Amino acid sequence: VILITIKDGDEIIDVSSASTKNILFKKPDNVTLLTKAATFTTDGTDGKIQYISVSGDFDTAGIWKFQAHIITPSGNWHSDIDRFEVFANL
């Protein structure tokens, strides 16, 4: 599960009105971009969105980047970019 809490500084943002909720992933090649539809963990008032990965999503070992993309009636928003590492199998 990739879980993101949308904040402005330390303030949690209510994203319950979001018409679009995506998490963008950039592969370790730093070129290939994947867009995955996110869901709320509750109703969005807590600022939390998530994507539950499936087999084959993270198919390349290395450092992946991810970022939330939200569209609400008040605008089009992107979170900060974060990273995680995918390790190769034996």
PEBELUR-V705960 format. One record per residue. N is the residue number from 1. SS is DSSP state (a for helix, b for strand, c for the rest). PHI is phi in radians with two decimals (999 if undefined). PSI is psi in degrees with one decimal (999 if undefined). Layout:
n=N ss=SS phi=PHI psi=PSI
n=N ss=SS phi=PHI psi=PSI
This chain:
n=1 ss=c phi=999 psi=127.2
n=2 ss=b phi=-1.76 psi=115.2
n=3 ss=b phi=-2.02 psi=128.3
n=4 ss=b phi=-2.19 psi=133.1
n=5 ss=b phi=-1.83 psi=120.4
n=6 ss=c phi=-1.42 psi=122.6
n=7 ss=b phi=-2.35 psi=156.3
n=8 ss=b phi=-2.05 psi=100.9
n=9 ss=c phi=1.20 psi=-123.0
n=10 ss=c phi=-1.69 psi=-3.2
n=11 ss=b phi=-1.56 psi=123.5
n=12 ss=b phi=-1.23 psi=135.7
n=13 ss=c phi=-1.76 psi=130.3
n=14 ss=c phi=-1.27 psi=113.7
n=15 ss=c phi=-1.92 psi=19.4
n=16 ss=c phi=-1.08 psi=-22.6
n=17 ss=c phi=-1.58 psi=5.9
n=18 ss=c phi=-1.11 psi=128.1
n=19 ss=c phi=-1.54 psi=-23.1
n=20 ss=b phi=-2.26 psi=131.9
n=21 ss=b phi=-2.39 psi=106.2
n=22 ss=b phi=-2.23 psi=155.3
n=23 ss=b phi=-2.08 psi=124.2
n=24 ss=b phi=-1.66 psi=134.2
n=25 ss=b phi=-2.12 psi=133.1
n=26 ss=b phi=-1.95 psi=125.5
n=27 ss=c phi=-1.17 psi=165.0
n=28 ss=c phi=-1.03 psi=-19.9
n=29 ss=c phi=-1.23 psi=-7.5
n=30 ss=c phi=1.09 psi=19.6
n=31 ss=c phi=-2.15 psi=-50.3
n=32 ss=c phi=-1.29 psi=123.2
n=33 ss=b phi=-1.96 psi=129.3
n=34 ss=b phi=-1.98 psi=137.2
n=35 ss=b phi=-1.97 psi=123.4
n=36 ss=b phi=-2.11 psi=132.6
n=37 ss=b phi=-1.19 psi=130.6
n=38 ss=c phi=-1.75 psi=163.0
n=39 ss=b phi=-2.21 psi=161.2
n=40 ss=b phi=-1.29 psi=149.6
n=41 ss=c phi=-1.46 psi=-27.5
n=42 ss=c phi=-2.28 psi=-106.7
n=43 ss=c phi=-2.06 psi=5.6
n=44 ss=c phi=1.60 psi=-14.4
n=45 ss=c phi=-1.20 psi=-18.9
n=46 ss=c phi=-1.58 psi=2.9
n=47 ss=c phi=1.33 psi=6.2
n=48 ss=b phi=-1.71 psi=132.1
n=49 ss=b phi=-2.23 psi=158.2
n=50 ss=b phi=-2.56 psi=156.7
n=51 ss=b phi=-2.27 psi=129.5
n=52 ss=c phi=-1.74 psi=112.2
n=53 ss=c phi=-1.21 psi=155.9
n=54 ss=c phi=-2.12 psi=163.3
n=55 ss=c phi=-0.92 psi=131.2
n=56 ss=c phi=1.68 psi=-12.9
n=57 ss=c phi=-1.05 psi=-51.8
n=58 ss=c phi=-1.85 psi=76.2
n=59 ss=c phi=-1.62 psi=2.7
n=60 ss=c phi=-2.25 psi=126.7
n=61 ss=c phi=-1.21 psi=145.2
n=62 ss=b phi=2.36 psi=-168.9
n=63 ss=b phi=-1.56 psi=118.2
n=64 ss=b phi=-1.74 psi=150.4
n=65 ss=b phi=-2.00 psi=151.2
n=66 ss=b phi=-2.54 psi=156.0
n=67 ss=b phi=-2.71 psi=139.0
n=68 ss=b phi=-1.41 psi=145.3
n=69 ss=b phi=-2.29 psi=120.0
n=70 ss=b phi=-2.20 psi=136.3
n=71 ss=b phi=-2.07 psi=121.3
n=72 ss=b phi=-2.11 psi=171.1
n=73 ss=c phi=-1.02 psi=-23.7
n=74 ss=c phi=-1.63 psi=-2.9
n=75 ss=b phi=2.75 psi=-178.1
n=76 ss=b phi=-1.96 psi=118.6
n=77 ss=b phi=-2.21 psi=145.0
n=78 ss=b phi=-2.18 psi=141.6
n=79 ss=c phi=-1.43 psi=176.7
n=80 ss=c phi=-1.10 psi=160.9
n=81 ss=c phi=-1.60 psi=134.3
n=82 ss=b phi=-2.14 psi=173.6
n=83 ss=b phi=-2.37 psi=155.3
n=84 ss=b phi=-2.62 psi=159.6
n=85 ss=b phi=-1.90 psi=136.1
n=86 ss=b phi=-1.87 psi=127.2
n=87 ss=c phi=-1.70 psi=150.3
n=88 ss=c phi=-1.26 psi=152.3
n=89 ss=c phi=-1.44 psi=158.1
n=90 ss=c phi=-1.29 psi=999
